[in-house]
């Protein structure tokens, strides 16, 4: 059965990816975030198909996100604007991240054994999946076309999409926290009673 610790790892992992603090290097590294997500997934739904796919995708993103250790989001965005290779890198990360989220949502909907109100929890995850994937796919579709638009319009659309993505990321983390509360606290290792001599 899933446990609170698995959800805790996932929540911390997604927060590390959401936050971007650079002081010479990323002090909240994305690769560590993806490792925590993979570890959390493994504890929540071991050996289930969507969970396994999500775990493998998280490990792949861990390797793919290594440049973010040394380059801030602003620098990466500037490099993507001026270099086709870095643009393809950015699009690849975005695409693989969407694949990760798809498998995570599928796991939360179909492969987690919720001890309390399972139908309600699955319904919440399904609703969040529709909202998240709609906004993320729309943003990913619009982004390549912004280069050819007027600066004012480009800036407005960029700010709107950033705010929308930030909102759905936070809403997703809140969903994970609410799902975590469904499970009893982890009591740690329970040792068997000593047998009398």
N, C-alpha and C positions, 0 to 999 in steps of 0.2 A: 504494500500500500504506500501511496505517496506520503511524504512527511514534510513538516514545517521547514526543516533544514534545507531541503531541496529548493523550496520556494524562496527561502532567504538568500541562498546563493544566486538564484536567478535575478532577484530584485537588485542585489548589490551589483551583479554583472551588468545589468541593463543601465543602472545608474552610472557606472564607470564609463560606459560607452556614450551616454547622454552628456555627461560633463566633460569639458575639454579645458584643462588647466595646464598651460605650458610655462615652465620656468627652466629654460635651457632644454628641457625634455618634458614629455608628458608625465606629470606626476600622478595622473589617474589613467594608466595605460589601457587602451582598448583591448590588446591581446589578453591581459589579465581578466578583463571583463568577459571575454568570450570563453576563457577557461572556466570561470565561475558558472557561466550559463550552461556549458556542457556538463559540468559536474552536477549542477542542480537538476538538469533534465534526466541524467542517469539515475538520480535518487528518486525522482518523481514517478517515472514510468519506465522501469528497466525492461529492456529487450522488446518493447512494443515498436511496431514499424515506424510510425511517425516520430516517436521519441528518438529512435536510433538515427533516422535521417536528420533530425534537428541537431542531435549531438555531433554527428559527422560534419554537418554544415557549420556549426559553431567552431569546431577545430580548424576547418578550412579558413574561416574568417579570421581566426586567431593568427594564422600564418600570413594571410592577405593584408592584415592591418598593421603589420610591423612598421611600415614607414610612418604611421601616425605617432610612433614613439618620439620621433625627432622633428616632425613637421606639423605645425599647427593647422587647424582647419582653414584659416585664412590663407596661409601659404599654399596649401594643397589646392584651394580654389583658384588662386592666381596661376599656379602652374598648369592646372587643367584648362584655364582660359587661353594659355599661350602655347600649350604643347599637346598634340594629339595623343601621345602615349599616356600622359597623365590623365587626360580626359577619359580615355578607355579604362584606365585604372579606376577612376572615380565611378564610372558607370558600372564596372564589374562589381565593385564593393556594394553599390546600391542594389544591384540585381541579386547578388548572393544574400544580402541582408533581408531582402524581401522573401527569398526562398526560406531562410531561417524562420522568419516570422510566420510564414504559411504553415510550416511543419509544427512550430510551437503551438499555434492556435489549434491545429488539428489534434495535437496531443491533448491540449486542455479540454477540448470538446469531446473526444472519443476515447481517450486512453487513461484518464485519471479517475480513480475510484473515490469520489467524494463521499465522506461519511454522513454529511448533512445536506439535504435538499439538492441532490445531484442534478435533477432536471433544471432547477433554477440556475445553478452554477454553469451548466453547459449552455443554457440560453444566454447568460451574461457574456460568456466567452465567444459565442457565435455572433452576438450583436457587436461586440468589440472588434471581432475579426472583420466584419463587413465595413465598419467605419474606418478602421485602421488601413485595411488594404485598399479601399477606395481612395482615400486621401494620399497614401503612399504611391499608388500606381499613377494617379493623376499628376502628382508632383514630378515623378520620374519621367512621365511622358512630356510634360511641359518644359522641363529644364533645358533640353537640347535646343529648343526653338527660341529661347530667350536671347541668345547671342545676336540674332538678326533683328531684334526689336529696338525701339527707341529707348534711350537710357532711363527716362522717367518711368515709362511703363515697365521696363525690365526691373527697376528697383522696387516698384510697388508690388509686382507679382512675386519677386524674391522674398520680400518681407512677409507677405501674406502666407506663402508656402512654408517659410521657416516657422512662423507662429503656429500654423496648423499642424505641422509635423511635431513641434515641441509639445503641443496640447495633446495629441494622440499618444505620444511616447509617455507622458506623465499619466494619462488616463490608463494606459496599459499597465504601468507599474502599480497604480492604485488597484487595478483588477487583480494583479498577482497577489498583492497584500490581502485583499478581501478573500481570495481563494485560500491563501495560507491560513487564515483564521478559521477555516472550516475544519482543520485537522487539530488533534490534541497536541499539546506541547511535547517536544522531544525530551524525554526524561533521562537520556543518556544510556549508558550500558547498564543492564540489569544483571547482576551476578546471581547465580543459583545459590540457594541456601546451602550452607555447609551440612553435609551429612554427619549425624552423630557417630562417634567412634564405637 
